[in-house]
Amino acid sequence: MSWEPLILTFKLALVTTLALLTVSIPLSYWLAYSKARIKPIVQTLVSMPLVLPPTVLGFYFLIAFSPNTIFGGWLNEALGIQLVFSFPGLVVASLLYSLPFMVHPIQSGFSGVSNSLREASYLMGKSKLQTLFKVLLPNIKPSLLTGIVLSFAHTVGEFGVVLMIGGNIPGKTKVASIAIYDEVEALNYASANFYSLTLFVITFGILLTVYLINGGHLKKFWK
Amino acid sequence: MINIQIQKQLDGPEGPMLLDLNLQVPMGQLITLYGPSGAGKTTTLKILSGLMQAETGKIMVADSTWLDTSEKICLKPQDREIGYVFQDYALFPNMSVRQNLKFAQPKDKDSGIVQELIQIMELENIQDRKPDTLSGGQQQRVALARALVQQPKILLLDEPLSALDLKIRLKLQDYLLQVHRKYGLTTFLISHDIGEIHRLSDWVVVLEEGSVVRQGSPSEIFINQNLSGKFKFKGEVLHIEKNEVVYIVTVLVHNEVVKIIAQESEVKNLGIGDAVIVASKAFNPIIYKVS
């Protein structure tokens, strides 16, 4: 029993969530406002992790990132990055796996903002970027928060992808969900319970906070 | 002069229609676009502001070209110096009233204008409040003030007063006229309210199914065409009843129900639901002020 898998889990979730936020804002913006013909295809790809078994994703990552393939070999030789059985590999896989959980709330947030707000801002001489940061993002804070928390919680809870691409290396890729599986297999129910209960309590706390904030229940404390 | 020649294919209420306009209006006037919904009024304002694209056409404002599809010129909305008051006001919910006004202020222009407009539009007491805590009339004043902070050349108003009650509407019409004159604006207004159009506009353009069907001064458009000194209203027959030797016809005129005495020969061809004209001549109506 050690804190290591738990710390690794939350480190992975934090890094993944931050990276996802950066990627998802432009992607959701494009999905919400673009009229491009390839939009349905991109939309489908973004949503695929919702329906595919995580093992499918993990399997293809394993193949693609393996140093024996062209792409994996190039990554290894040219950039010195090894994505299989390593923490960066986990981050990349989690990014794609949790993508819909970040993109969908932000995209529907953007779509929910009245068009006239954007138009008014353009007519005031503001660029699209200024409009994004000054008008759109501040008005979709609940969607941003939902996206952040869902993808954080989802990354904490992932198992299949992590097992396929990361394996079970203590301190490097052994996250809590895998540690639980490991302990149960070894019949160490006490340790399994420790990891499980910790995850349960923390994720419950996070989700509760979101619903309290988005539901406006906490407003009276800071107003 | 503002010279607008635009064509755009639209999905009107009754299938596709072509918006085809050719308008010349002098600068500094208040022009009203009038017509049934779906006639292309809002689209015209959107094209003028650059928020929508015309398929072909040309827009010249004074000496500058805003749109010329044959030359592939299309000025971005950001560069057109247009103040736009949207039907839903489009106030930024994340900013206070003052911040909304500040946001609209161009960097290179006089910063005193925010304060000035807060005074003219009487917003001092609500300047730190968020838009969603304001009443409709207050939001409208903020929206108008915000559009003017930019010191635009052209002010576009898309039915800004339609959702307000009469008293506030009259007050806002005063504000509107005051700022229109003070800042020397060219203003385009969409309105359905004939009283409002009379009070405000110099010129009325009547749009129907994407084309200009009439234009002229408000009195030319709304009064002269049936100026004959007699009362004449359109209505709908609700009920016909025989009473001794005459008939009593109940007619709905606008929202009022009136009873009219008619002869048998007059009601012969009338049925319930028929559209009729109720007219009277040779007597002097009395006029009362309603307050």
HADDOCK unambig.tbl for C-alpha pairs under 7 A between the chains (distance, minus, plus):
assign (segid A and resid 116 and name CA) (segid B and resid 86 and name CA) 6.98 0.50 0.50
assign (segid A and resid 116 and name CA) (segid B and resid 90 and name CA) 5.51 0.50 0.50
assign (segid A and resid 117 and name CA) (segid B and resid 90 and name CA) 5.02 0.50 0.50
assign (segid A and resid 117 and name CA) (segid B and resid 91 and name CA) 6.94 0.50 0.50
assign (segid A and resid 117 and name CA) (segid B and resid 92 and name CA) 6.64 0.50 0.50
assign (segid A and resid 119 and name CA) (segid B and resid 51 and name CA) 6.87 0.50 0.50
assign (segid A and resid 120 and name CA) (segid B and resid 90 and name CA) 6.73 0.50 0.50
assign (segid A and resid 122 and name CA) (segid B and resid 77 and name CA) 6.14 0.50 0.50
assign (segid A and resid 122 and name CA) (segid B and resid 78 and name CA) 5.25 0.50 0.50
assign (segid A and resid 123 and name CA) (segid B and resid 77 and name CA) 5.37 0.50 0.50
assign (segid A and resid 123 and name CA) (segid B and resid 78 and name CA) 5.03 0.50 0.50
assign (segid A and resid 123 and name CA) (segid B and resid 82 and name CA) 6.23 0.50 0.50
assign (segid A and resid 123 and name CA) (segid B and resid 83 and name CA) 6.95 0.50 0.50
assign (segid A and resid 124 and name CA) (segid B and resid 78 and name CA) 6.30 0.50 0.50
assign (segid A and resid 124 and name CA) (segid B and resid 104 and name CA) 5.33 0.50 0.50
assign (segid A and resid 124 and name CA) (segid B and resid 150 and name CA) 6.81 0.50 0.50
assign (segid A and resid 125 and name CA) (segid B and resid 78 and name CA) 3.86 0.50 0.50
assign (segid A and resid 125 and name CA) (segid B and resid 79 and name CA) 6.33 0.50 0.50
assign (segid A and resid 126 and name CA) (segid B and resid 78 and name CA) 6.36 0.50 0.50
assign (segid A and resid 135 and name CA) (segid B and resid 92 and name CA) 6.81 0.50 0.50
assign (segid A and resid 138 and name CA) (segid B and resid 94 and name CA) 6.34 0.50 0.50
assign (segid A and resid 139 and name CA) (segid B and resid 93 and name CA) 6.96 0.50 0.50
assign (segid A and resid 139 and name CA) (segid B and resid 94 and name CA) 6.05 0.50 0.50
